[in-house]
Amino acid sequence: MTFRELKQSDENIFNDWIKSWTTESTIVSVAKPITGSFAEYLANLEQMKNNSINNFVPANNYFFIEDGLIKGGVSARWQLNDHLLNFGGHIGYGVAPAWRQQGIAKKMLELTLNIYQQRKISPVLVTAEEWNIASRKTIESNGGVLENIIKEPSTGKLFCRYWIDLNS
């Protein structure tokens, strides 16, 4: 198992990762189909690491790769804008449908929180839709404390907002 950013040689497994999400009604940011070439996508990810572009905050994307397959992905956002403060949080993650209920989300969140701790970013906000019990348990198992549940005005979706204190 590796947990890392993508490189050019990952194009085929990334395409398979994107295909694995086609039956899902909700697709996490790291699993959205790309426009343009894979090389352009990687260049965009590289640019996003340190700069706010296209109304996005600086972020890195990490992928859980095992047996030559991407099984999960994480968007680690280093700042919060108004939308992320309420609905998206510092960390967004997803596990491909075929690989759920195997502890991958819990492990990815743990690995990502280690990166936040190294960067001295704490507390960390992680959100989950209210109906997503598996994600809520993942956050809670990594020390998440529920602050509140808020409604996203444009969609009506309810989001649980959890804070994880990495200094305690």
N, CA, C and O atoms as a DFTB+ gen file, in Angstrom:
672 C
 N C O
     1  1       0.843      -1.180       0.000
     2  2       0.000       0.000       0.000
     3  2       0.886       1.240       0.000
     4  3       1.866       1.327       0.740
     5  1       0.519       2.187      -0.841
     6  2       1.179       3.485      -0.813
     7  2       0.104       4.567      -0.719
     8  3      -1.028       4.383      -1.166
     9  1       0.477       5.667      -0.142
    10  2      -0.404       6.825      -0.013
    11  2       0.407       8.006      -0.500
    12  3       1.304       8.486       0.194
    13  1       0.087       8.477      -1.706
    14  2       0.941       9.476      -2.319
    15  2       0.190      10.272      -3.375
    16  3      -0.959       9.985      -3.713
    17  1       0.889      11.288      -3.883
    18  2       0.362      12.062      -4.992
    19  2       0.559      11.264      -6.287
    20  3       1.365      10.335      -6.349
    21  1      -0.189      11.647      -7.301
    22  2      -0.104      10.959      -8.586
    23  2       1.141      11.380      -9.354
    24  3       1.690      12.460      -9.137
    25  1       1.570      10.514     -10.247
    26  2       2.640      10.832     -11.184
    27  2       2.196      10.392     -12.579
    28  3       1.197       9.687     -12.718
    29  1       2.922      10.800     -13.592
    30  2       2.511      10.553     -14.976
    31  2       2.259       9.068     -15.250
    32  3       1.363       8.730     -16.024
    33  1       3.023       8.193     -14.638
    34  2       2.856       6.751     -14.872
    35  2       1.564       6.195     -14.275
    36  3       1.246       5.026     -14.491
    37  1       0.827       6.995     -13.542
    38  2      -0.436       6.551     -12.930
    39  2      -1.652       6.784     -13.830
    40  3      -2.781       6.548     -13.398
    41  1      -1.456       7.228     -15.035
    42  2      -2.598       7.597     -15.882
    43  2      -3.615       6.467     -16.030
    44  3      -4.815       6.708     -15.902
    45  1      -3.168       5.253     -16.293
    46  2      -4.116       4.146     -16.495
    47  2      -4.886       3.807     -15.227
    48  3      -6.098       3.592     -15.271
    49  1      -4.188       3.758     -14.101
    50  2      -4.924       3.422     -12.873
    51  2      -5.835       4.573     -12.448
    52  3      -6.872       4.348     -11.822
    53  1      -5.450       5.803     -12.786
    54  2      -6.328       6.932     -12.495
    55  2      -7.595       6.855     -13.344
    56  3      -8.690       7.104     -12.839
    57  1      -7.463       6.517     -14.621
    58  2      -8.640       6.367     -15.483
    59  2      -9.563       5.278     -14.957
    60  3     -10.785       5.428     -14.996
    61  1      -8.989       4.178     -14.464
    62  2      -9.806       3.113     -13.870
    63  2     -10.501       3.609     -12.603
    64  3     -11.652       3.256     -12.345
    65  1      -9.809       4.422     -11.820
    66  2     -10.380       5.021     -10.603
    67  2     -11.602       5.860     -10.958
    68  3     -12.650       5.735     -10.324
    69  1     -11.471       6.709     -11.962
    70  2     -12.587       7.562     -12.380
    71  2     -13.769       6.696     -12.841
    72  3     -14.915       6.979     -12.490
    73  1     -13.502       5.666     -13.609
    74  2     -14.574       4.765     -14.090
    75  2     -15.285       4.074     -12.928
    76  3     -16.482       3.798     -13.009
    77  1     -14.556       3.796     -11.853
    78  2     -15.159       3.080     -10.724
    79  2     -16.233       3.900     -10.016
    80  3     -16.988       3.359      -9.208
    81  1     -16.311       5.193     -10.307
    82  2     -17.276       6.079      -9.661
    83  2     -18.514       6.344     -10.516
    84  3     -19.404       7.072     -10.076
    85  1     -18.600       5.788     -11.707
    86  2     -19.673       6.160     -12.638
    87  2     -21.073       5.819     -12.135
    88  3     -22.040       6.439     -12.577
    89  1     -21.210       4.872     -11.246
    90  2     -22.538       4.508     -10.747
    91  2     -22.931       5.263      -9.486
    92  3     -24.038       5.083      -8.978
    93  1     -22.041       6.101      -8.976
    94  2     -22.305       6.818      -7.732
    95  2     -23.101       8.095      -7.979
    96  3     -22.890       8.786      -8.976
    97  1     -24.009       8.399      -7.070
    98  2     -24.770       9.645      -7.198
    99  2     -23.984      10.830      -6.652
   100  3     -24.162      11.954      -7.119
   101  1     -23.121      10.596      -5.676
   102  2     -22.262      11.641      -5.122
   103  2     -20.820      11.265      -5.412
   104  3     -20.365      10.179      -5.053
   105  1     -20.104      12.173      -6.064
   106  2     -18.711      11.904      -6.417
   107  2     -17.827      12.915      -5.707
   108  3     -18.026      14.125      -5.818
   109  1     -16.848      12.398      -4.976
   110  2     -15.924      13.267      -4.248
   111  2     -15.006      13.993      -5.221
   112  3     -14.829      13.561      -6.359
   113  1     -14.427      15.094      -4.769
   114  2     -13.635      15.943      -5.661
   115  2     -12.471      15.210      -6.307
   116  3     -12.141      15.492      -7.458
   117  1     -11.844      14.284      -5.607
   118  2     -10.688      13.580      -6.164
   119  2     -11.084      12.492      -7.161
   120  3     -10.213      11.831      -7.727
   121  1     -12.376      12.298      -7.381
   122  2     -12.833      11.279      -8.329
   123  2     -13.664      11.868      -9.468
   124  3     -14.322      11.135     -10.206
   125  1     -13.630      13.181      -9.605
   126  2     -14.382      13.813     -10.700
   127  2     -13.604      13.653     -12.001
   128  3     -12.382      13.797     -12.021
   129  1     -14.317      13.356     -13.088
   130  2     -13.639      13.245     -14.388
   131  2     -12.888      14.524     -14.717
   132  3     -13.309      15.624     -14.359
   133  1     -11.782      14.357     -15.398
   134  2     -10.953      15.508     -15.746
   135  2     -11.252      15.962     -17.169
   136  3     -11.731      15.196     -18.004
   137  1     -10.955      17.225     -17.413
   138  2     -11.021      17.739     -18.774
   139  2      -9.580      17.924     -19.233
   140  3      -8.720      18.283     -18.429
   141  1      -9.311      17.693     -20.472
   142  2      -7.950      17.812     -20.965
   143  2      -7.165      16.543     -20.733
   144  3      -7.720      15.493     -20.411
   145  1      -5.867      16.660     -20.902
   146  2      -4.992      15.492     -20.778
   147  2      -4.636      15.228     -19.312
   148  3      -4.802      16.088     -18.447
   149  1      -4.150      14.031     -19.067
   150  2      -3.707      13.670     -17.732
   151  2      -2.514      14.539     -17.320
   152  3      -2.403      14.937     -16.160
   153  1      -1.634      14.826     -18.262
   154  2      -0.480      15.695     -17.967
   155  2      -0.948      17.084     -17.529
   156  3      -0.378      17.668     -16.608
   157  1      -1.983      17.615     -18.185
   158  2      -2.530      18.920     -17.787
   159  2      -3.159      18.840     -16.407
   160  3      -3.035      19.769     -15.609
   161  1      -3.831      17.735     -16.124
   162  2      -4.429      17.523     -14.808
   163  2      -3.343      17.535     -13.726
   164  3      -3.499      18.191     -12.696
   165  1      -2.246      16.811     -13.960
   166  2      -1.156      16.783     -12.991
   167  2      -0.539      18.167     -12.809
   168  3      -0.193      18.551     -11.691
   169  1      -0.400      18.909     -13.892
   170  2       0.141      20.273     -13.808
   171  2      -0.777      21.163     -12.982
   172  3      -0.306      21.992     -12.203
   173  1      -2.077      20.996     -13.149
   174  2      -3.046      21.758     -12.371
   175  2      -2.936      21.400     -10.882
   176  3      -2.969      22.285     -10.026
   177  1      -2.807      20.108     -10.577
   178  2      -2.646      19.689      -9.180
   179  2      -1.379      20.288      -8.580
   180  3      -1.368      20.709      -7.423
   181  1      -0.325      20.323      -9.367
   182  2       0.942      20.893      -8.896
   183  2       0.777      22.383      -8.583
   184  3       1.288      22.880      -7.579
   185  1       0.066      23.072      -9.447
   186  2      -0.166      24.508      -9.246
   187  2      -1.026      24.752      -8.009
   188  3      -0.832      25.743      -7.305
   189  1      -1.973      23.856      -7.741
   190  2      -2.879      24.028      -6.599
   191  2      -2.187      23.848      -5.249
   192  3      -2.717      24.274      -4.223
   193  1      -1.026      23.231      -5.238
   194  2      -0.350      22.974      -3.968
   195  2      -0.064      24.245      -3.174
   196  3      -0.164      24.244      -1.947
   197  1       0.283      25.305      -3.852
   198  2       0.701      26.521      -3.158
   199  2      -0.121      27.746      -3.502
   200  3       0.065      28.804      -2.902
   201  1      -1.015      27.623      -4.445
   202  2      -1.748      28.794      -4.923
   203  2      -3.249      28.554      -4.930
   204  3      -3.719      27.444      -5.181
   205  1      -3.972      29.594      -4.654
   206  2      -5.418      29.550      -4.814
   207  2      -5.719      29.824      -6.282
   208  3      -5.422      30.906      -6.788
   209  1      -6.310      28.844      -6.967
   210  2      -6.680      29.029      -8.368
   211  2      -8.130      28.620      -8.556
   212  3      -8.629      27.725      -7.875
   213  1      -8.787      29.274      -9.470
   214  2     -10.189      28.947      -9.794
   215  2     -11.075      28.885      -8.552
   216  3     -11.931      28.006      -8.445
   217  1     -10.878      29.802      -7.622
   218  2     -11.660      29.866      -6.380
   219  2     -11.425      28.686      -5.440
   220  3     -12.211      28.467      -4.518
   221  1     -10.365      27.933      -5.660
   222  2     -10.009      26.844      -4.760
   223  2      -8.850      27.280      -3.885
   224  3      -8.018      28.085      -4.304
   225  1      -8.793      26.752      -2.668
   226  2      -7.693      27.045      -1.762
   227  2      -6.519      26.123      -2.086
   228  3      -6.706      25.104      -2.752
   229  1      -5.314      26.461      -1.629
   230  2      -4.181      25.556      -1.843
   231  2      -4.484      24.167      -1.285
   232  3      -5.040      24.032      -0.195
   233  1      -4.113      23.141      -2.044
   234  2      -4.448      21.769      -1.651
   235  2      -3.518      20.774      -2.327
   236  3      -2.942      21.048      -3.380
   237  1      -3.388      19.622      -1.702
   238  2      -2.702      18.475      -2.298
   239  2      -3.708      17.326      -2.363
   240  3      -4.564      17.188      -1.489
   241  1      -3.596      16.516      -3.395
   242  2      -4.414      15.311      -3.504
   243  2      -3.513      14.096      -3.328
   244  3      -2.466      13.978      -3.965
   245  1      -3.944      13.198      -2.452
   246  2      -3.206      11.966      -2.170
   247  2      -4.103      10.778      -2.491
   248  3      -5.324      10.843      -2.350
   249  1      -3.472       9.697      -2.925
   250  2      -4.236       8.518      -3.310
   251  2      -3.709       7.280      -2.597
   252  3      -2.505       7.098      -2.416
   253  1      -4.655       6.442      -2.201
   254  2      -4.373       5.160      -1.554
   255  2      -4.284       4.133      -2.677
   256  3      -5.290       3.795      -3.301
   257  1      -3.079       3.642      -2.928
   258  2      -2.834       2.731      -4.044
   259  2      -2.375       1.388      -3.485
   260  3      -1.436       1.311      -2.693
   261  1      -3.057       0.342      -3.916
   262  2      -2.741      -1.003      -3.438
   263  2      -3.017      -1.987      -4.564
   264  3      -4.027      -1.881      -5.260
   265  1      -2.127      -2.929      -4.734
   266  2      -2.275      -3.956      -5.773
   267  2      -2.466      -3.336      -7.160
   268  3      -3.222      -3.862      -7.976
   269  1      -1.790      -2.232      -7.423
   270  2      -1.874      -1.579      -8.721
   271  2      -3.189      -0.891      -8.997
   272  3      -3.512      -0.615     -10.153
   273  1      -3.965      -0.606      -7.945
   274  2      -5.268       0.046      -8.079
   275  2      -5.367       1.227      -7.132
   276  3      -4.874       1.173      -6.006
   277  1      -6.004       2.295      -7.590
   278  2      -6.345       3.379      -6.679
   279  2      -7.643       2.979      -6.001
   280  3      -8.667       2.779      -6.655
   281  1      -7.587       2.868      -4.696
   282  2      -8.769       2.450      -3.936
   283  2      -9.418       3.617      -3.209
   284  3     -10.597       3.554      -2.861
   285  1      -8.659       4.681      -2.979
   286  2      -9.199       5.843      -2.285
   287  2      -8.399       7.083      -2.600
   288  3      -7.265       7.012      -3.074
   289  1      -9.010       8.227      -2.328
   290  2      -8.339       9.494      -2.577
   291  2      -8.722      10.536      -1.551
   292  3      -9.800      10.488      -0.959
   293  1      -7.813      11.483      -1.350
   294  2      -7.997      12.538      -0.358
   295  2      -7.621      13.879      -0.978
   296  3      -6.626      13.996      -1.693
   297  1      -8.435      14.880      -0.688
   298  2      -8.085      16.265      -0.988
   299  2      -7.758      16.930       0.343
   300  3      -8.625      17.102       1.199
   301  1      -6.482      17.300       0.498
   302  2      -6.018      17.959       1.726
   303  2      -5.908      19.448       1.432
   304  3      -5.021      19.893       0.704
   305  1      -6.827      20.202       2.012
   306  2      -6.887      21.650       1.766
   307  2      -6.230      22.366       2.944
   308  3      -6.573      22.136       4.104
   309  1      -5.283      23.233       2.620
   310  2      -4.440      23.832       3.652
   311  2      -5.046      25.093       4.256
   312  3      -4.533      25.607       5.250
   313  1      -6.114      25.592       3.681
   314  2      -6.821      26.756       4.211
   315  2      -8.319      26.491       4.080
   316  3      -8.751      25.577       3.377
   317  1      -9.087      27.308       4.770
   318  2     -10.541      27.232       4.657
   319  2     -11.074      28.548       4.100
   320  3     -10.706      29.620       4.579
   321  1     -11.935      28.473       3.095
   322  2     -12.706      29.641       2.671
   323  2     -14.084      29.514       3.323
   324  3     -14.317      28.576       4.085
   325  1     -14.986      30.427       3.041
   326  2     -16.301      30.395       3.698
   327  2     -17.037      29.089       3.435
   328  3     -17.620      28.505       4.349
   329  1     -17.011      28.630       2.185
   330  2     -17.730      27.388       1.855
   331  2     -17.120      26.192       2.587
   332  3     -17.847      25.383       3.163
   333  1     -15.803      26.078       2.568
   334  2     -15.153      24.950       3.236
   335  2     -15.348      24.999       4.741
   336  3     -15.471      23.955       5.382
   337  1     -15.377      26.194       5.313
   338  2     -15.592      26.329       6.746
   339  2     -16.942      25.746       7.159
   340  3     -17.087      25.217       8.261
   341  1     -17.903      25.843       6.287
   342  2     -19.227      25.335       6.625
   343  2     -19.495      23.922       6.113
   344  3     -20.079      23.108       6.827
   345  1     -19.079      23.627       4.896
   346  2     -19.562      22.391       4.267
   347  2     -18.488      21.426       3.795
   348  3     -18.769      20.233       3.674
   349  1     -17.291      21.875       3.526
   350  2     -16.298      20.980       2.941
   351  2     -15.165      20.572       3.862
   352  3     -14.644      19.461       3.767
   353  1     -14.786      21.473       4.753
   354  2     -13.710      21.176       5.684
   355  2     -12.330      21.211       5.056
   356  3     -12.166      21.514       3.874
   357  1     -11.342      20.890       5.882
   358  2      -9.954      20.814       5.425
   359  2      -9.726      19.585       4.554
   360  3      -8.931      19.627       3.615
   361  1     -10.421      18.492       4.862
   362  2     -10.130      17.210       4.231
   363  2     -11.396      16.636       3.602
   364  3     -12.438      16.530       4.248
   365  1     -11.282      16.271       2.334
   366  2     -12.340      15.542       1.658
   367  2     -11.760      14.214       1.205
   368  3     -10.617      14.161       0.752
   369  1     -12.527      13.148       1.321
   370  2     -11.991      11.837       0.948
   371  2     -13.094      10.953       0.393
   372  3     -14.283      11.186       0.607
   373  1     -12.659       9.938      -0.323
   374  2     -13.609       8.964      -0.841
   375  2     -12.900       7.657      -1.143
   376  3     -11.720       7.627      -1.494
   377  1     -13.651       6.588      -0.998
   378  2     -13.161       5.249      -1.313
   379  2     -14.032       4.718      -2.443
   380  3     -15.257       4.834      -2.401
   381  1     -13.392       4.136      -3.451
   382  2     -14.133       3.573      -4.574
   383  2     -15.128       2.535      -4.062
   384  3     -14.826       1.807      -3.115
   385  1     -16.306       2.457      -4.673
   386  2     -17.362       1.563      -4.177
   387  2     -16.907       0.128      -3.897
   388  3     -17.329      -0.460      -2.901
   389  1     -16.080      -0.433      -4.730
   390  2     -15.664      -1.833      -4.551
   391  2     -14.769      -2.053      -3.339
   392  3     -14.571      -3.194      -2.923
   393  1     -14.226      -0.989      -2.767
   394  2     -13.248      -1.137      -1.700
   395  2     -13.734      -0.588      -0.362
   396  3     -12.936      -0.429       0.561
   397  1     -14.992      -0.305      -0.245
   398  2     -15.526       0.239       1.013
   399  2     -15.630      -0.842       2.080
   400  3     -15.604      -2.038       1.790
   401  1     -15.749      -0.388       3.310
   402  2     -15.901      -1.242       4.496
   403  2     -14.679      -2.138       4.720
   404  3     -14.797      -3.263       5.208
   405  1     -13.506      -1.617       4.354
   406  2     -12.257      -2.349       4.575
   407  2     -11.265      -1.532       5.395
   408  3     -10.101      -1.913       5.521
   409  1     -11.718      -0.412       5.952
   410  2     -10.850       0.417       6.778
   411  2      -9.969       1.381       5.995
   412  3      -9.105       2.036       6.578
   413  1     -10.174       1.479       4.683
   414  2      -9.337       2.351       3.862
   415  2      -9.566       3.820       4.208
   416  3      -8.604       4.577       4.332
   417  1     -10.818       4.232       4.364
   418  2     -11.104       5.635       4.695
   419  2     -10.470       6.007       6.037
   420  3      -9.875       7.076       6.173
   421  1     -10.600       5.133       7.008
   422  2     -10.021       5.395       8.329
   423  2      -8.504       5.561       8.226
   424  3      -7.934       6.469       8.829
   425  1      -7.858       4.688       7.465
   426  2      -6.402       4.753       7.311
   427  2      -5.998       6.019       6.550
   428  3      -5.038       6.690       6.930
   429  1      -6.728       6.349       5.473
   430  2      -6.398       7.558       4.711
   431  2      -6.532       8.801       5.569
   432  3      -5.678       9.687       5.518
   433  1      -7.603       8.876       6.363
   434  2      -7.781      10.046       7.216
   435  2      -6.668      10.124       8.248
   436  3      -6.156      11.209       8.525
   437  1      -6.291       9.001       8.813
   438  2      -5.190       8.976       9.781
   439  2      -3.889       9.469       9.135
   440  3      -3.182      10.290       9.719
   441  1      -3.573       8.975       7.939
   442  2      -2.355       9.387       7.240
   443  2      -2.390      10.880       6.899
   444  3      -1.376      11.570       6.995
   445  1      -3.555      11.362       6.503
   446  2      -3.698      12.774       6.156
   447  2      -3.560      13.653       7.399
   448  3      -2.931      14.710       7.349
   449  1      -4.135      13.223       8.487
   450  2      -4.001      13.990       9.734
   451  2      -2.538      14.065      10.168
   452  3      -2.123      15.065      10.755
   453  1      -1.757      13.034       9.892
   454  2      -0.321      13.075      10.191
   455  2       0.359      14.190       9.403
   456  3       1.257      14.859       9.914
   457  1      -0.069      14.388       8.163
   458  2       0.497      15.465       7.344
   459  2       0.114      16.825       7.932
   460  3       0.942      17.733       7.995
   461  1      -1.142      16.960       8.362
   462  2      -1.566      18.219       8.989
   463  2      -0.762      18.476      10.264
   464  3      -0.380      19.611      10.545
   465  1      -0.513      17.437      11.014
   466  2       0.271      17.606      12.240
   467  2       1.694      18.054      11.902
   468  3       2.243      18.924      12.579
   469  1       2.295      17.469      10.863
   470  2       3.633      17.883      10.441
   471  2       3.646      19.348       9.991
   472  3       4.632      20.055      10.196
   473  1       2.557      19.794       9.382
   474  2       2.452      21.189       8.926
   475  2       2.006      22.135      10.044
   476  3       1.906      23.347       9.850
   477  1       1.743      21.560      11.204
   478  2       1.308      22.328      12.377
   479  2      -0.018      23.047      12.123
   480  3      -0.206      24.199      12.513
   481  1      -0.930      22.334      11.459
   482  2      -2.282      22.848      11.226
   483  2      -3.225      22.098      12.161
   484  3      -3.437      20.894      12.014
   485  1      -3.781      22.816      13.112
   486  2      -4.715      22.233      14.067
   487  2      -5.523      23.365      14.686
   488  3      -4.981      24.446      14.914
   489  1      -6.782      23.149      14.958
   490  2      -7.561      21.942      14.696
   491  2      -7.905      21.812      13.210
   492  3      -7.782      22.763      12.439
   493  1      -8.334      20.620      12.838
   494  2      -8.682      20.300      11.458
   495  2     -10.186      20.039      11.391
   496  3     -10.745      19.313      12.212
   497  1     -10.823      20.648      10.394
   498  2     -12.259      20.470      10.192
   499  2     -12.503      19.408       9.124
   500  3     -11.948      19.476       8.028
   501  1     -13.343      18.424       9.459
   502  2     -13.747      17.392       8.504
   503  2     -15.270      17.306       8.572
   504  3     -15.852      17.266       9.656
   505  1     -15.905      17.280       7.406
   506  2     -17.359      17.230       7.375
   507  2     -17.845      15.961       6.693
   508  3     -17.119      15.326       5.929
   509  1     -19.082      15.611       6.984
   510  2     -19.745      14.476       6.335
   511  2     -21.228      14.794       6.249
   512  3     -21.796      15.436       7.132
   513  1     -21.839      14.335       5.174
   514  2     -23.288      14.498       5.105
   515  2     -23.924      13.678       6.229
   516  3     -23.444      12.602       6.583
   517  1     -25.002      14.208       6.771
   518  2     -25.619      13.584       7.939
   519  2     -25.974      12.117       7.711
   520  3     -25.820      11.300       8.619
   521  1     -26.441      11.775       6.532
   522  2     -26.857      10.396       6.243
   523  2     -25.683       9.422       6.155
   524  3     -25.884       8.211       6.254
   525  1     -24.452       9.934       5.969
   526  2     -23.300       9.074       5.711
   527  2     -22.673       8.593       7.026
   528  3     -21.659       9.117       7.486
   529  1     -23.307       7.591       7.600
   530  2     -22.885       7.064       8.905
   531  2     -21.456       6.518       8.844
   532  3     -20.688       6.698       9.790
   533  1     -21.094       5.859       7.753
   534  2     -19.743       5.303       7.633
   535  2     -18.692       6.408       7.708
   536  3     -17.684       6.260       8.399
   537  1     -18.920       7.508       7.005
   538  2     -17.968       8.613       7.033
   539  2     -17.934       9.250       8.418
   540  3     -16.867       9.613       8.914
   541  1     -19.084       9.383       9.029
   542  2     -19.119       9.969      10.367
   543  2     -18.334       9.110      11.359
   544  3     -17.609       9.640      12.201
   545  1     -18.476       7.795      11.262
   546  2     -17.728       6.886      12.146
   547  2     -16.232       6.972      11.866
   548  3     -15.420       6.893      12.788
   549  1     -15.868       7.133      10.595
   550  2     -14.457       7.282      10.224
   551  2     -13.872       8.516      10.901
   552  3     -12.788       8.463      11.482
   553  1     -14.593       9.617      10.821
   554  2     -14.121      10.870      11.423
   555  2     -14.027      10.720      12.940
   556  3     -13.030      11.110      13.548
   557  1     -15.055      10.162      13.539
   558  2     -15.068       9.988      14.998
   559  2     -13.945       9.057      15.455
   560  3     -13.357       9.276      16.513
   561  1     -13.641       8.015      14.665
   562  2     -12.578       7.083      15.051
   563  2     -11.198       7.728      14.965
   564  3     -10.231       7.207      15.521
   565  1     -11.107       8.851      14.273
   566  2      -9.859       9.606      14.188
   567  2      -9.865      10.830      15.090
   568  3      -9.070      11.751      14.900
   569  1     -10.762      10.839      16.073
   570  2     -10.768      11.904      17.071
   571  2     -11.702      13.059      16.786
   572  3     -11.662      14.065      17.493
   573  1     -12.543      12.945      15.768
   574  2     -13.460      14.021      15.430
   575  2     -14.519      14.245      16.495
   576  3     -15.129      13.299      16.995
   577  1     -14.727      15.506      16.833
   578  2     -15.750      15.898      17.803
   579  2     -16.788      16.736      17.055
   580  3     -16.461      17.769      16.471
   581  1     -18.024      16.285      17.079
   582  2     -19.102      16.971      16.367
   583  2     -19.365      18.336      16.989
   584  3     -19.647      18.449      18.182
   585  1     -19.267      19.371      16.155
   586  2     -19.598      20.720      16.619
   587  2     -21.072      21.017      16.378
   588  3     -21.782      21.481      17.270
   589  1     -21.520      20.741      15.149
   590  2     -22.924      21.010      14.825
   591  2     -23.278      20.363      13.491
   592  3     -22.426      19.799      12.805
   593  1     -24.543      20.460      13.149
   594  2     -25.057      19.987      11.868
   595  2     -25.723      21.186      11.211
   596  3     -26.606      21.813      11.795
   597  1     -25.294      21.503       9.988
   598  2     -25.847      22.673       9.312
   599  2     -26.381      22.292       7.936
   600  3     -25.965      21.305       7.329
   601  1     -27.306      23.103       7.474
   602  2     -27.956      22.867       6.191
   603  2     -27.323      23.742       5.116
   604  3     -27.186      24.954       5.284
   605  1     -26.942      23.114       4.018
   606  2     -26.378      23.845       2.883
   607  2     -27.547      24.458       2.123
   608  3     -28.390      23.724       1.606
   609  1     -27.620      25.779       2.042
   610  2     -28.808      26.446       1.497
   611  2     -29.168      26.068       0.058
   612  3     -30.347      25.908      -0.259
   613  1     -28.178      25.925      -0.804
   614  2     -28.505      25.689      -2.218
   615  2     -28.962      24.267      -2.506
   616  3     -29.680      24.036      -3.478
   617  1     -28.550      23.289      -1.658
   618  2     -28.918      21.890      -1.904
   619  2     -29.872      21.324      -0.857
   620  3     -30.562      20.336      -1.107
   621  1     -29.907      21.950       0.310
   622  2     -30.719      21.420       1.403
   623  2     -30.056      20.262       2.132
   624  3     -30.650      19.696       3.050
   625  1     -28.842      19.899       1.747
   626  2     -28.135      18.794       2.395
   627  2     -27.681      19.207       3.782
   628  3     -27.300      20.354       4.016
   629  1     -27.730      18.248       4.698
   630  2     -27.272      18.475       6.064
   631  2     -25.846      17.968       6.218
   632  3     -25.540      16.831       5.861
   633  1     -24.970      18.830       6.759
   634  2     -23.569      18.488       6.950
   635  2     -23.219      18.476       8.424
   636  3     -23.539      19.412       9.157
   637  1     -22.554      17.401       8.857
   638  2     -22.023      17.296      10.212
   639  2     -20.605      17.852      10.185
   640  3     -19.778      17.433       9.375
   641  1     -20.336      18.795      11.072
   642  2     -19.032      19.461      11.127
   643  2     -18.263      18.960      12.350
   644  3     -18.671      19.173      13.492
   645  1     -17.150      18.292      12.084
   646  2     -16.296      17.714      13.127
   647  2     -14.956      18.421      13.167
   648  3     -14.361      18.716      12.130
   649  1     -14.490      18.688      14.371
   650  2     -13.153      19.245      14.558
   651  2     -12.270      18.164      15.177
   652  3     -12.698      17.410      16.051
   653  1     -11.012      18.109      14.693
   654  2     -10.035      17.173      15.247
   655  2      -8.854      18.000      15.729
   656  3      -8.182      18.668      14.942
   657  1      -8.610      17.945      17.039
   658  2      -7.505      18.683      17.647
   659  2      -6.265      17.811      17.620
   660  3      -6.216      16.776      18.284
   661  1      -5.272      18.217      16.864
   662  2      -4.040      17.428      16.730
   663  2      -3.010      17.784      17.787
   664  3      -1.926      17.202      17.817
   665  1      -3.337      18.734      18.654
   666  2      -2.409      19.166      19.705
   667  2      -2.664      18.466      21.033
   668  3      -1.913      18.656      21.989
   669  1      -3.699      17.672      21.098
   670  2      -4.010      17.061      22.408
   671  2      -3.449      15.667      22.532
   672  3      -3.622      15.021      23.566
